[in-house]
Amino acid sequence: MRTTAVIAFALLAACDANLTPPAGPDAGGVTYDCLPNLDGVITADELPVALSVPVDFYVSPDGTPIDVAGTVDEAGRRVWDYSAESAADSRVTITAEPIAGRWYEGDFPAGAFVLPALADGDLDGIYSRDDTALWLHGLASPEQDPATGRTLLIYDRPVALLRLPMASGDSFTSTGTITGGELDGLPYNGTDAYDVEVDGSGRLELPYVTFTQALRVRTHVVVAPAAGGVTTSRRQVSFVFECFGEVARAVSRPDEPARDFTVAAEVRRFAL
């Protein structure tokens, strides 16, 4: 399902001067010079892009139970407890890389960096970030001519995945049209519509680290081929924290009707 790949973003900061190391027994030797001020607003400066810096995630398999609604503690604060470790999880390293030198570099003149759109690395997302948004320009196969066929999907205009500055209550729709694309070696035209809503904040508990004021971002993407295909959709709930970016996500199974879905196709959590 291409919808899994389309809802793909993950930015994490990894800078120089250690101002606020992650909570837990070991910060992994990574230091940070972006200081979270916990004001409920994430600006472009609080969503830095660190290129060629590997970041580890725990990735849970299809069928993993998930509570994206969360609970409310005695102080009236929303809490998402994803701290339990599981033998079913794999540990995956994800690295944002410059687009320079990629076979599709010339097709994305405004693209600045690349991230795997899937944990298994089968598809690349091409991104940029400015003071107003995190932008997705399209998708491409990492290899120019893989055995499964080339994929090159270029949006007619970049799609906003996050509008900046971002705060609870924000919502928007962003649409990208693909004309003359290739999907697994076959011609492809279509439209991808993203409905994005930042609908709350609270404490996010992960293995060995707690993020005290993470923003919950709901993304619902509808993928509509121009002809001869079936329209599909998928939901993603992401948790974004100042200076770290996306620290957790849950991706639904295809065509999930419930906003607060309880079974995920993939769960990804920041790992120390």
N, C-alpha and C positions, 0 to 999 in steps of 0.2 A: 504494500500500500504506500503510494507516494506521499500520502498525507502525513505519515510519520516523519518523513524527511523535511517536509515543508515547514513545520513548526519547530524550527531548530535555532536556538541561540544560547550561547553561554559565554559570558565575559567574566573574567576574574582578574583582579588587580594583583600584581606582584612587583613591588617597587623596592626602594632602598632603605630609607631610614625607618627603623622600627618604632612606631608610635603606639599602635594598639595590636599586639600579637593576638592570634586566635586563642580563645579559652581552651583549656585542656592540658594534658601532660606534655605535649610536644608540638611546637609550631612547625616542625619539619624543616627548620632552617630558613623558612621564608619570612621576609620582613616586609613591612608595609609603610608607605609614607602618605597614604590617604587616610585621614582621621575621621571616622564616623562621628557625626554630631548628633545623631538620633533625633533629628527635627521632623521626621516623617516625610521628607522630600528628598528625592535622589536627583541630583543635577548631573550634567555631563562630566563635570570634574570628579564626581563621586561614582562614575562608571568608566574608569580608565580601561584601555585596551593594552594588555601586556602580550607582546608578540614573542614567540619562540620560548615561552615559559610553560613547561608541562604542569598540568593540574590533574589530580587524581579524583575520581568519583567512584562510589559504590553504585553498581548498576544491577537492579533487580529484574528478574525475567517476567515474561508475559504471565498474567494470572495472579500477580502479587496483590494482596489486599491493601487498600489505601484509604485513609481518611483525609480528604482534602478540605472538609468543612472545619475540622478541628473542634476543640472544646473550649470552655470558658472557665478560667480559674476563679478562686475566691475573690480576687481583686477586680474581677470583671474583664480580664485580659484574655484575648484569644491565644490559644496554644496549639501548636502542631507538634506532636511527639513522634519523630521518625528516628529515634535514637537506638532502637533495637537492631542488633547485628543479626545477619542471617547467613547460614552456610550456602544458601542459593545465590547470594550476591557474588558478582565478579568485580574486580577492581580494574578500572579502565583509565588510562591516561589520555587526556585530551589537550591539544596544543593549538592555539591560534597562530597561524603562520602568515607572513606576507604573501600577497598574490603573485609577486614577481617570480617569473620562471615557470609558472604553471602553463600547461598547454592552452588553457582558455583565457589567459591574461588579456589578450587583445579583444576578447568579446565582452569584457567588463571593465571599460576604461575608468569608471568611477569606483570600482571595487578596490578596497584597501587590504583586506585580510580574508583568510579562509579558515573555516572550522568544519570538522566532520559533522554532517547533518544527522548521522546515525552513529551510535556507539561502535558499530562494527566497521565504520569507515567506508561504507560502500558508496557514499555520495558526499560531495562537498557543498557547503553553503558559502556564498560569496557576500561579504558584508562591508559596510562602512559605518562610521559613527561620527556625528558632528554635534554641535551644541543643541540641536533640536530633536534628534532621534537616533536610534539604532536602526539601520536600514539593511534589508535583504535585497540583493540585486538579482539573485537567481541561484540555480543549482547546476552542478556538473559532476560527471564521473571523474574520480581522481586520475584515472588513466584515460588517454585519448581514445584508445580503441580496445576496451576490455572485452573479454570473451562473451560477456552478456550483452554487449552492444553499447555504443556511446550514448551518454545522456548530456544534453546541453539545453537548459531551460532558462531563457533570459526574459526577465520582466520588461515590459515596455517602459516602466518607470519603477524606481525602487519602492519597496513596500516597507512601511514603518512597522517594526515589531514592538518598539518601545518609544513613546514620545517623551521628550525631556524638556524641562524637569518633570518628574513623575511623582504622583502622590495618590493616596487613596481617594477614590471618587472619579478618577480619570477614566474615560472610555472613548474609543474611536473605532472606525472601520477603515481598512486600507485594502485596496484591490490591485492586483498585478495581472496583466494579460500577457500570455505567451503566444507568439506567432512564429511559425517556421522553426519550432524547436525539435529536439530529438529526445526520445525516451526509450532507453534500452535498444537503440538502433532504429527505432521506428519514428515516422513523422508525428509530431504532436503540436496541437494548438489548444489553448484553454484559458481559463480564468481562475485565479485563486483569490478568495475573499477572506480577509482576516478580521474578526471581531475581537477587540482587545479591551479588557476591563481590569482596572486596578481596584480591587474591592475590599481591601482591609489590610490590617497589619497586626503583628503579634509576635510571640516568642516561638522560634523554630528550633527544636531540639534535634540534633544530629549526633551520630556516634562521636564522642570526645569533644564536641564543640556545640555551643548554643549561640544563636543569633537573636539578640534581644528584641529587635524591631525589624522584622522582615516584612516586605510588602508582598501580598499575594496578587499574582497577575494571571488572569484567566484569558486564554486564547482559544477561540473556536474558528477553525479554518474549514472552508468548503471549497473543494477542488472540483471544478466543472469542465470536463473536456468539451471542446467546441462541437464535436460530432462523433457519433459512434462509440461513445464511452458512457460510463455510469458515474453520476455525480456522487461523491463521497465526502465524508466529514470526519473530523477528529477534534478532540478537546485536549488542551494541555493546561495544567496549573503549575505555575512557576513561582518560586520564592526568591526575591531579589533583595540584597542587602547592600547598604552603602559601602562603597570601596571594594567590595568583593564581587558584585554582580550577581548572576544567577547561582544560587547555592543548592537548590534542589528543584526537581520537577517531577511531575507525574503525568504520563501520557495515557489517554484512554484507548480502548479498543475502537475500531472503526464504527462510525455512525452511532456513537454513544448519545442517548437522549438526555441523560441526567447531568446537570451542572456539577453536582457533588457525587461523581461516580465513585464506586467503592472497589472496583477491580481495575488494575492498570495493565497496559501492555508493556510499559517500562516505567521504572522509578529510578531516578538518578539523584544521588546525594553527595555533596562535597565530602571528601575524605582527607583526613590528616595522615 
